[in-house]
Amino acid sequence: MLQQPVSPEPGRDGDPRQAEEDWLLWCESVENQRDPDEEEPDDAAPWDADLDAIIAECREITAEEAALAARAVRRGLPGGTPVADDRRGPGQPGSAQRRPGEFRSRAAGFAAGMLLDTMPGCGALAGFAAEAAGDDDRYEGACDDEVAGAIAAWDRVEAYVAARKLAAMAEFIRRRPRPGSPLEGPARMPESWDESISAEVAGVLAESRPAADAMLGLAYDLEVKLPGTKAACRDGTLRQSKAAIIARATSVLDPAEARAAEQLVLGRAGRLTPGALRAAIARAVMEVAPRKAKRRREAAAKDARVERWAEDSGNAALAGHELPPDEVLAADQRITAWARELKKSGLEGDMDVLRARAFLDLLLGKDSRARQDGAGPTGGPAAGAAPGGFAGRVTLTVPLANVTRLADRPGEISGIGPVDPWLAQDLANAAAANPKTTWCITVTDEQGHAVGHGCARPEPKSHRKRAGPAPPGGARDGPGFSFTAIGEPGPPGGYGAWRLRIPGGGPDLLVTLDPIATQECDHRFQAKGHDPGVKLRHLTGIRHTTCTGPGCRRPAAQCDFDHNTPYEAGGRTCLCNGGPKCRRDHRLKQDPRWTVDQLPDGTFRWTTPTGRQYTTEPTRYPV
């Protein structure tokens, strides 16, 4: 599907009201433009009658639309002020395209860019949405875009209603403080409350006592610690489940720290999936109070356990919780390795099925390959233990403002998420124990986006004797790590050449830091053919560590390299025209009803068949 590049700065859309007036003036002027000598068919209706009917219909439609908009402003928005923040639902920016003169249904106010599509969640919005739905919830006369807008509106209403319910619970807490717990702070909330409240809330909602406790805790946090999250819920940007994610992550913080952490994510929290939000707020907590995050992890490790339960299907499940991340990574790689052996032997099933079988083989000391031919092959799952630590590609991130600083920041593990600085160091040490581990350095800007990258390579033997100890001034990232400039010129436009020393006494590694374009691409990494090759594929996975589809979290290593403009249509195999897409989003992008634009900074803008737009920004690393 050929997709033309778009301007990174699209112009403003026209005023729909002015467009409607222009349309009516055009209709009224048609009569004056008609050729007086032109003959009309004998069976034609009188032109004046048709024109009058058209004008009357247009005026009726625009008057209806204006009345609906006026009601929305009057009843739904504080002070009668329209909203112009491009809200489209749970914080998702949508298409700003307006379609004046196409108001054909009661749901037209929910079309992209129209007033009800940007109106905050409130009772009035629920009324408008119910009116648009009709008694049968069939949205008679509405187009797909209008129904999509109604879905987003109901989501905002749901968030608004949940926020009001939690506010009522907070008031319940104020009225039932525990003796000796006075009302304090701007929110006038007690530090603790009467335990009978849980029983009453559980009874009112027909909920379990633990669920009632969780809701009361969330209500308290929104009042005392998370005012920004509370406001986002009330206007419909964040639904209750996402507010709960933020509250859980900030539970170890005091109110000032919690407010600082929420401010790091609120600008994009609404458009993040739950998994992405969980990672973003965890990273924010580690940036605001890394030692508290460390203490929480260490305390939770004391609750390590293995649980089993019955699945709804009748099968069973087995899982470990609060386990050491380095051992989990090593065990996960061991399971995958044995699953591949089972696949080679001809055992049926995809990798998920085979990994499940490998998991049980390793736990029970079995060898499922024996089922294939009745023989018991040698070298079962317990044989050939892996070398120490886990093998992987370790990416250390450094901020552009201080390229030598490698310590005191959270890290990130693919498939696990953000980790605190101390765990990041421990994991790096564990990875260093495995000779198959490879090392990379990523330079980030102030937003955490990758602007430079280099892959480490062993220092040539001829250099090692005269290299000596690492020069002074190098940054330390835990015992045995150093990162120092070596004085050699790096790639043009890059960030120099460096020596990376890792624990274990192995040879030093050399790193040259190439730039990653965030504006105009110089095509330095362009491949000649369709195949991107190892380096270009790796760099696209550094800029986007997950699929570039909206809301998709599949790791880039498990995705296709997709040419945004197809190679067959003249698209480059280059960083400016490629990115990771999972197979599902790759197919979706090839649907002619969808459009995907890749902007110079690496952002992908997806336009759906309804005309709504969603963006995927490059990965944000710890800064």
VENUR-V265690 format. One record per backbone hydrogen bond with DSSP energy under -0.5 kcal/mol. CO is the residue of the C=O (numbers start at 1). NH is the residue of the N-H. Records with the same first field share a line. If there is no record, write none. Layout:
BEGIN
CO->NH, NH
END
This chain:
BEGIN
1->566
15->19
16->20
17->21
18->22
19->23
20->24
21->25
22->26
23->27
24->28
25->29
26->30
27->30, 31
29->33
30->33, 34
31->34
35->38
41->44
46->50
47->51
48->52
49->53
50->54
51->55
52->56
53->57
54->58
55->59
56->60
57->61
58->62
59->63
60->64
61->65
62->66
63->67
64->68
65->69
66->70
67->71
68->72
69->73
70->74
71->75
72->76, 77
73->77
77->80
78->81
80->82
86->94
89->91
92->88
99->102
102->104
105->108
107->110
108->111
109->116, 117
111->114
114->117, 118
115->118, 119
122->126
123->127
124->128
125->129
126->130
127->131
128->132
129->133
130->134
133->138, 139
134->137
139->142
143->147
144->148
145->149
146->150
147->151
148->152
149->153
150->154
151->155
152->156
153->157
154->158
155->159
156->160
157->161
158->162
159->163
160->164
161->165
162->166
163->167
164->168
165->169
166->170
167->171
168->172
169->173
170->174
171->175
172->176
173->176
174->177
176->194
178->181
180->182
184->189
185->188
189->184
192->178
194->197
195->198, 199
196->200
197->201
198->202
199->203
200->204
201->205
202->206, 207
208->212
209->213
210->214
211->215
212->216
213->217
214->218
215->219
216->220
217->221
218->222
219->223
220->224
221->225, 226
226->230
227->231
228->232
229->233
230->234
231->235
232->237, 238
233->236
235->121
239->242, 243
240->244
241->245
242->246
243->247
244->248
245->249
246->250
248->251
250->253
254->258
255->259
256->260
257->261
258->262
259->263
260->264
261->264
262->265, 266
265->268, 269
266->270
268->271, 272
269->272
273->277
274->278
275->279
276->280
277->281
278->282
279->283
280->284
281->285
282->286
283->287
284->288
285->289
289->293
290->294
291->295
292->296
293->297
294->298
295->299
296->300
297->301
298->302
299->302
300->303
301->304
305->321
307->319
309->317
311->314
315->311
317->309
319->307
321->305
324->328
325->329
326->330
327->331
328->332
329->333
330->334
331->335
332->336
333->337
334->338
335->339
336->340
337->341
338->342
339->343
340->344
341->345
342->347
343->346
350->354
351->355
352->356
353->357
354->358
355->359
356->360
357->361
358->362
359->363
360->364
361->365, 366
366->381
367->370
368->371
369->372, 373
370->374
375->377
380->383
392->394, 438
393->395
394->396, 440
396->442
398->444
399->402
400->403
402->405
404->406
411->419
413->416, 417
417->413
419->411
420->424
421->425
422->426
423->427
424->428
425->429
426->430
427->431
428->432
429->433
430->433
431->434
433->435
434->437
438->394
439->456
440->396
441->454
442->398
443->451, 452
444->400
445->448
448->621
449->445
451->516
452->443
453->514
454->441
457->510
460->463, 464
461->464, 465
463->467
464->468
471->474
475->483
478->477, 481
482->501
483->475
484->499
488->497
491->494
496->513
497->486
498->511
499->484, 501
500->502, 509
501->482
502->505
508->459
509->500
510->457
511->498, 513
512->514
513->495
514->453
515->517
523->526
527->573
532->536
533->537
534->538
535->539
536->540
537->541
538->542
539->543
540->544
543->619
545->556
549->552
554->547
555->558
556->559
560->562, 581
562->564, 579
564->566
566->569, 571
567->570
572->574
573->527
574->577
575->578
577->564
579->562
580->548
581->560
582->586
583->587
584->588
585->589
586->590
588->591
591->594
595->607
597->599, 605
599->602
603->599
604->606, 616
605->597
606->608, 614
607->595
608->611
612->608
614->606
616->604
619->621
END
